[in-house]
Amino acid sequence: MDNPKKIAKQIIIEGMVQGIGFRPFVYREALRLNITGSVRNLGGSAAIFAMGTPSAIEHFIKALENCSKKLPLAQISRITLSDAITTEAQSFAILQSGSADGACFISPDLPTCHQCEAELSSTHNRRNRHYFNTCTACGPRYSIIEALPYDRANTTMQEFEKCPLCQAEYTACEDRRFHAETVCCRSCGPELLFKNQEGLLRQEAAFDQALTLLKSNQILLIKGIGGYHLACSPFDREAVARLRRLKKRASKPFAVMFKDISEIKKHCVLSPAEEGLLTSSARPIVPLYLSGDEPFCSEVLSQSSTCGCFLPYTPLHRLLLEKTDALILTSANINGSPIIFEDEAALEFYHNNRQSISGVLYNNRKILRALEDSVARIINGKPQMLRRSRGYAPLPAAKIEGEAVALGGDLKASFCVATGGHAYMSQYFGDLINCTAYEGFKREIKSFTGLFNAQPTLAICDSHPDYISGNYAKTLKLPLLTVQHHHAHIASVMAEHGLKRVIGAAFDGTGYGEDGAVWGGEFLICELNSAKRAAHLAYTPLVGGDEAARDAAQTAACFLINENLPSAHIHADILKAAIQNGLAYPSSSMGRLFDAVAALLGAAYYNSYEGECAVRLEQLAEGALKACVLPLEMDFDIIENTESLVISHSKIIQLASTAKDKGSFALGFHMAVARMVAKVCVQIARREGIYQIALSGGVFQNKLLTEVCAGLLKEQNLEVYLNEKVPPNDGGIALGQAFIYSQGVNKACV
């Protein structure tokens, strides 16, 4: 019988197909099916020429469609097929990469895979204890990519020429390092270095010295994938106290890296969903409830009921943790500054702090962009992002049409680039009031748009007239769209879930309102690109500008004065005079209400880090719940207004000022807020015929509040949606801004 006539197809694969071993996968599938042709990276996609029998081509396309079964990190967004002219090709080849326009998916940095981990401890393997072990399934990606397509020549690995053995692996189709762009070994890869006042050590000597110092309770600077960490033992009180003084970090808990899941289970309550999050390819920090007494010295968690846990994600981490079980790994910076990622800056930081830091463990592979560790948790049964950076950036967070750059806000800054039908989210930068963070933010916008070949036709920013991000947007020489802060919060949820019309509850600390007041306890009706305020927390006059966001005791005094209640605050008379003379600003902020209640109960009086008082209040409520303390009964009053519902907290403040059982009140307050959310949403839903509810804003990082809210809303047959791919805090509003633009711009640009 004659052989079936061969056909040829040109196949373009868009999605996450670079940096994950996709070309080697295509090559092997082609050999298996006796297909000839070629594959190459093409910009951010892969281009395949395939020639074979119709049956073989059919099976080949099915294998491509189902590639995630063999390549878990692969994400195929589109496959485009077209007929091609048959040739005399006798083999299948991986060709030199080309460039093309279109959607790009760039792989985030990936944790060490199980096979590479196994090689670390294998004495018969030439990569035994190789600090930079990697293959097609793991290793640095986004942090080292200079340009697309993803080839070694376009990464900082180009400085390391492959040795003959690595080159042989790179070209052997049966090897898992076949076309692994980061392939290296001890003789040809980056070199581990240790530097202190005594000099410079290399490789094994560098590792041994660093390990000795860590085990003797010293603080070290250690270079990771996206930047430097400060590391020390969580078991030594003096070392942790030194670390707090060094970072100027009074009470915010430190994250702890554990050797493995079994070590975490010894100390924390761990659900299957949380375990899945911890072991995911992003390897985020996950806050977990302690299962008993704090396992470390008290300075580590600073009275927190949770521990931020994460697992090793580089070979160096794995080898260090084998000998130490647990280490504090916190961003190398002074509190409020971005993570240090450049070697020169790290060595200077060490030199300036030699009285606290005992040395620097680093390497000679350049990091191109700073990436903090991501933070995520399970809330309402699903992941919730708290800080989106290493392991997630720069993956797209939603499908969005148009070409624009959205600059987000000034706090927890991140931006979004809409191009090629996707909304690509940047990493976290911190607060733009910090000059280093601002410079990094500007630098990365230029790098990011170039990397994705984006051509934005519009810039989008927050409507606050004095935001740094907004002022920078004006320098881009693009038409400018301003978006109200809380509208952007709700729109970020709509973007993630593809929603068109929702009731949104946007609760946070501060956002510039359309009437010039400070908003933060808002219910909005959002439809496509429009938003209408349907209800809000009653205004309270606050004194102090930005300081009011930190000084909860002063905020509480303002709430008391507004209710004509006595205040013991040292400056009560001054605050009262300021309010009476119009020197206060009206605020509907739910975040400030949480601060006021926390201070009135004595849970906390000052935010040494953002949201600290609210966290202490939540912990007080959780403690009462765990102890089966009954919540104190209280409720908000919902008042009909000609334009919107006004939610009065007068009774809440009056009760808080005389509360006896702090735990009972804290729990009752959380329940009252949740009931109020449900009641207001039901009232609006019945009037407007909207049954989808979006919850966003920093207050909804409160696990207790959010889960009770969601439960009550579901009881009323309302659908509840939360942020999952971006944070509910200001780190997610850039996505909301981009979504509003994509729905059609009715408001005039400025």
PyMOL commands that set and color helices and strands:
alter all, ss='L'
color gray80, all
select helices_A, chain A and resi 22-32+54-65+67-69+114-120+142-144+152-154+156-159+164-171+203-215+237-247+261-267+272-278+315-324+343-352+435-451+468-476+485-497+545-549+552-562+572-580+590-601+612-626+650-656+662-688+698-701+703-715+730-742
alter helices_A, ss='H'
color red, helices_A
select strands_A, chain A and resi 7-16+36-42+45-52+75-83+92-94+192-196+199-202+219-223+228-232+256-258+286-289+306-310+326-331+357-363+375-379+382-387+396-399+404-406+416-419+422-425+459-462+480-483+501-512+518-527+530-537+540-542+585-587+637-639+645-648+692-696+719-722
alter strands_A, ss='S'
color yellow, strands_A
deselect
rebuild
show_as cartoon
